[in-house]
Each structure stands twice: as structure tokens, then as C-alpha cells.
Amino acid sequence: MNSQFEHLQLPIISIELPKRIKGGGGRARRDNRSVHGGKLLTEVSTIIERPPKQYAPFGINPKLIFKLKLRSKDSLQDKEVTDSGLNILEKGSKSDEAIVVFSSDDNLTEFRQRLESYSGLIDDSPEYGYLDAIEELVPLEPKDRIGQLLRLEPLEPGELVPLDLELWHTGNSDRLPSTYLSITTYLHLLTSSKYSQTIYTNSVVERFKRLSL
């Protein structure tokens, strides 16, 4: 089937994208698991207890999105991450050694329980030694939201560009209607702003709406 947009010529971009981190391989056991696990638990609490204005400035709650920064030369299997109650959004390059994750559980219950077991706070529990690979937990930073192409060619002041809105399903269908309402409300607010010259189509949010019904 021919596309109705065949007359629009798309630019051909030739760049070298970062390679994905592969799971597997041996990892050295940490000698100070109780101390290191306690530090990670503190970082989990910091992420959970962030004031709403820091993670939902426009009323859209992106859930708990943060980074697992890995110890140098260590890696995590995808299953190790998902079994911890986390969903993988992106894996960085080998030089970055970080995994962007999110959770629909506001308390990170499974992840915290595994960290407590790893730290020796729960008797007769699994060690979850794979957590040795995690160096620290950090919130998503502004630079993490900038794609590879935008890094290569930053926007000029006052430049108008199309916005490609990508929505991730959190896995919680019960929250889809309220999430849909939050997104559409914000988009209407954005387009009515005197500072904005944005024009958007509602095809994305309409498809999202059908998912929520």
C-alpha cells in the first residue's frame, strides 16, 4: 500500500548508535553487602519520597523512572531486572553502564524487599547476589531525555519543531483513563498558552483512549 506521505522526503541519517549492554558474565562479590545494600535502600527512599513538583511538574506523573548505574564492567540480565519489579526502558552504552527503569508500584515493594534480603535484614532469605552489580540509583536527569539525534544537532533559539509523543504502557490498565485525561488536559493547556505556537493532532491520544476503554 502506498503511503499518502510519499511526497515528503525524510532525511537519511548516518550515525553510530551506542551498543546495548549484554547480560551475563561473572561478577565479583561485594564484601560489604550490608553497607552497600543500606546505601541503595536509602537511595530508593529518596526516589520514592521526592516532592510531586520534582517528578510531575505539569500534573502528569511518569511513575518512578530512574537509573540503575552499574559497577564498572558489570551487567544485569533483563530477567534479573524484571524479577525485581522493574521494567526496562533503555540500556545505555557500555561507556555509560546504566539502565533506565520504571515501576508502576509507587513503593517499589519487590525491589526494596530484595535489597533488604541482600543487606541481610531478612533472616533465611535469598542473597540476590546479582544486586552486587548496582553501584547506585539516581533519578532521571535532563540530559537523559535528549535523544541521540538532538545531541548531534541541537535546536536553535525560537526554532519550531514537531513533537513526537511516545507513550509507555505501565501495565496497569485501571489507570489508563486517568492517564489519558492528564495527557489530553496538558496538551490542550500547552496549545492554548500564549508562549506556544504548537499544533498537534489527537491521533495518538485517541489511540490511547481506545486502549483505556
N, C-alpha and C positions, 0 to 999 in steps of 0.2 A: 504494500500500500504506500502510495506516495504521500509524503508529508506536505501539509499546507504551508510549511515554513521553509521549503526548499530554496526559496529565493534569498533567504538570509544566510550569508556566508559566515560560518563560525571560524574563529582564528585557530590555527594549528599551533599548539604549544608543545615545545620540546624541552622537558626538564627532567632532572633525575630526582625521583621521589625517594624519601627515606625507606630503607628496608625494614620490614616487620621484625620484631623480636620473636625468635622462636623459643618455644618452651622446651623443657627437658634439661638434661645435663646435671652433673653433681654440683652440690653447693656445700660450702663449709659450714659446720655447725657453729653457732654463736655460743661463746662461753658464758655470756651474761644475759640469758634469756629473760630472767625475771626483771632485770633493769630495763632491757630493751623493750620488752613487752609492756612494761608500765609506761614507758615513753609513748609508745604507739597508742595505748589506751587514752592517755592524756590528749593526744592529737585528735583521736576520734571524738572525744568530748568537746574539744574546741570547734570542730567542724559541725557537730550536731547543735551546739548552743550558739551559733552565730546569730546575731540580731537579724530579723527579717529584712531590714533595709540593705543588708550586705549581700543577700542572695536573691531577693525578689524586689528590686527597686521599682519595678513597674507593675507589681501585683501578679506577675507570672512566676510561679515557684518552679524552678527547674529541678526540683528534688535535690538530693545530695549528690552533687557532681564534684569529684575531687580526683587527685592523682596519687597513685602508689608509686613513689620514687624508689627504685630498686638499688640494691647494693651493686657496686661495680662488678661486672661480669656475671651477675646472677640473672635469673629469669624465672617467670612463673608460667605454669601450664594454664591454658584457658580454663580447664575444669577446676583447677585449684582456686581460681578467682570466682567463678560462678558458684562453686560449692560454699563459698564464704558469704553468699547472699549478695554478691555484687555483679553488675552487668558491665561488660566491657564496651566502651565507646570507641576507644582508639588506643593503639600501641605506638609508642614513639620509635624513633630511630635508635640504633644501638648506641649512638653517642648521647642520646637523651636518656635512655633507660628509665622510662616511666610509662605507666598505664593509666589512661583516663577511664574512670569507672563512675557508675551511678547506682543508686538503690532507691526503690520505691518504699522501703522501710525507713521511716524517719528516725528510728532509733538504732539502726544498723545492728539489730539483735544478734543475728547469726555471726556476723563478723566480730562483734565485741565478745561473744561467748568463746569463740575460738582464740581470740587474743588472751582472754583470761586463762584458758587452759594452757596455752603456750607459755604464759608467765608463771604457771604453777599455782594459780589462785584457786583452781578447782581440783580437788583430790580425785585420783583414779580416772583421769580423763585423757584423751589422746593428746599427743605432744604438738601436733600440727607443725612439724618442723619446717614445712615449706615457707612459713612466715619469716624464717631467717632471712629470706631474700628481700624483704621490705625494709628499706632504710628509713623512710619517713612518709607521713601522709600530709599532703598540702592541698589547700583549696585551689580551684582552677584560677589561673592568673589571666589578665587581659591578653597577654601575648599568646596564650593557648587557644584563643578564639580566632586568631588570624591564620587564614589558610596559606598554603604554600605559594599560590599564585599572587595573593595580595602582598606577601612578603617581597616577592620579586618585583612587583610593580605597585607601590603604594598609591593611594588616592591623592589627588591634588585638592587643595582647599577649595570648597564650593563645588566640587565635581558631583554630578548626579549620576548614580549608577543603579541598576536593577538590584533588588533584594531577593535572594534565593532563600526561602524559608524552609528549613528541613526539620521535620518533627519526628521525635523518637517516641515509640510506644513504650510506656513504663511497665507494661504487663498488668496494670490494674485497670480493667475495663470499667469498674464502678466510678472511677474518677474522670473518665473521658468527657462526660457532659460538662462538668465544671471547668475542665481544662480548655475545652472548646470555647466556652463563654469567655474565659480570661483572655484567650488569644484574640478572638474577634473584637472584644472590647478595647484591647490595647491597639489593635490595628486601626480601628475607627478613630481612636484618640490621636494616634500618630498622624493620620491623614488629615485630620481637622486642625492640626497645630499650625499656627502662623509661621512657624520655623520650618515647616516641611512642605516640599513640593512632590511628595510621594503619591504615586498612583499604583494601585495594586488590584489584582483580580482575586476573587474569592474562591477560585477553583480548589486551592489547597485546603482551605478551612472547610469547604463544603464536603470534600472527600473525607476529611477528618470527622465532620459531623456525622456522616453516614456510618463511620466506624463506631461512633458512640451510641448509635440507636439500636 
